[in-house]
Amino acid sequence: MRWPETLEPAAMERVAIVAPADRLRGVLVAVGDAGMVQLEELGDRARGPAQEALERARRGRLEEAQITAVLAPRPPDLDTLEHTGQLGVLAGEAELERVMSCAVLRGSASALLGWSPKSSREDLNAKLASLGGSLVRLARPRGADPPTLTVGKGATGAFQPLVDTYATVNYRDLNPAALAGLAYVVMFGMMFGDVGHGALLLAGGLLLAMGRIAALERLRHLATFVIGAGISSIVFGLLYGEAFGPTHAVPILWLAPLDHPTTLLAVAIAAGAGLIAISYCLGTVNRWREGGPTRALFAISGVAGSGLYLGIAIVGLGWYKHWAIAYLVGGTLALFGVGLGFLGTYSEAGGRAGGAVQAGVEMFDAVVRIGTNTVSFARLAAFGLTHAALCKIVWSGTMALWHRGTGMAILGASLFVVGNALAFALEGLVAGVQAMRLEYYELFSRIFTDEGRKFHPWYVPTAPSDSSGLSCKEVPCSLG
């Protein structure tokens, strides 16, 4: 897969599962086992014979018991399943009843509608053809957006949870998971810059990725975040000359945070301004993909907002450099952005006096947000300074005790270990939360305006069978 394809959700197609009515069950068993089709909303659960048998078989069992539904390759005997307590196959049959009851029948033919990834249609169609069925591609209904299936490969898949926690990507939007993950680990490292602490994070991330500790298995999907944060922390630790504090174990490649707080603050705000500019670019592209050039032009998260932001940035640069021409250029561009945004909001609000008031409030809020969001990135420097200050206090205390005898040296070593452990835990938590906050409030709020709906394929696996056919007494049932 080429990397540009990972920037957008997987291509989806509107499909119909078509089969002769007498072969529909076998076709649906194959569809359920493949897990590649999201069926149309099926409505209320049908109460067929399998559902009733399942309810009778569950009586007297713990209500909390969860059943893993499986489908029998051929129609099983419901009475046998009920008496032998094979709830998994009964649950699968009940689910199959519910789906089959929603099929559209025309004579001897039956059909079900749904959505499927374009890349999987040929493979699934080949399986269904051998069973007498077919997966037919249909035209997309006007105004209907397909469900979203994000590509789970490479950096996009590794950092996808960061985006999914905020929202489901709209099918028409770009998926910024890879870029968001990169921004996250860089911001984390700037706040947590220390070679020693970063090495501990890196070791922890590698341990998670290996999956050797059963108790941490549920956290394994976070391994990429932890590894990335550890590497970024090591890099910034080298830039700051920090290794478990100002121990002089590594040289200062850029600046010591506590010696140059103003420079660090300026760089943090500049980095934030760059990230916001990138988010406006992505927002403009997404507005175009959602509603064409008109929506992209007038949206506050599109060209209008980008012009306003760029104009304010140019004015700020002119103030810093004392360039009079920058005031004229930046002011004109900012007014242009405000005008576009006002017209767009005014139109969406329905016009008239009420629309004008709402548009005015929206544009005032946009200007204020630009300033506050940009300044908000000062926390990258603030928490970086806090981390350096805590580590310096621990190191100073350790050095003060180290040369006062064996007992005090042991106390100093204990202070070094405990102090660094506390700084690691406290600042690691703060940096992680703050980096996520900056992603969601300052960046994602410009990239996303509409949320999509997640792709939920109908998946019920097929139960294994022996060479002579399915034996209901041998079908496994998973209760957990």
Secondary structure, DSSP 8 states (H G I E B T S, - for coil): --GGGGGS---EEEEEEEEEGGGHHHHHHHHHHHT--EE----S----HHHHHHHHHHTTS-TT--EE--B-SS---HHHHHHHT-HHHHHHHHHHHHHHTT-EEETTEEEEEEEEEGGGHHHHHHHHHTTT-EEEEE---TT----B----SHHHHHHHHHHHTT----TTS---HHHHHHHHHHHHHHHS--HHHHHHHHHHHHHHHHT--GGGGGGGGGHHHHHHHHHHHHHHHHHHT-SSSS-SSS--SS--TTT-HHHHHHHHHHHHHHHHHHHHHHHHHHHHHHHHHHHHHH-TTTHHHHHHHHHHHHHHHHHHHT-HHHHHHHHHHHHHHHHHHHHHHHHHTTSHHHHHHHHHHHHHHHHHHHHHHHHHTTHHHHHHHHHHHHHHHHHHHHHHHHTS-HHHHHHHHHHHHHHHHHHHHHHHHHHHHHHHHIIIIIIIHHH-SS---B-------B---BTTB--GGG---EE-
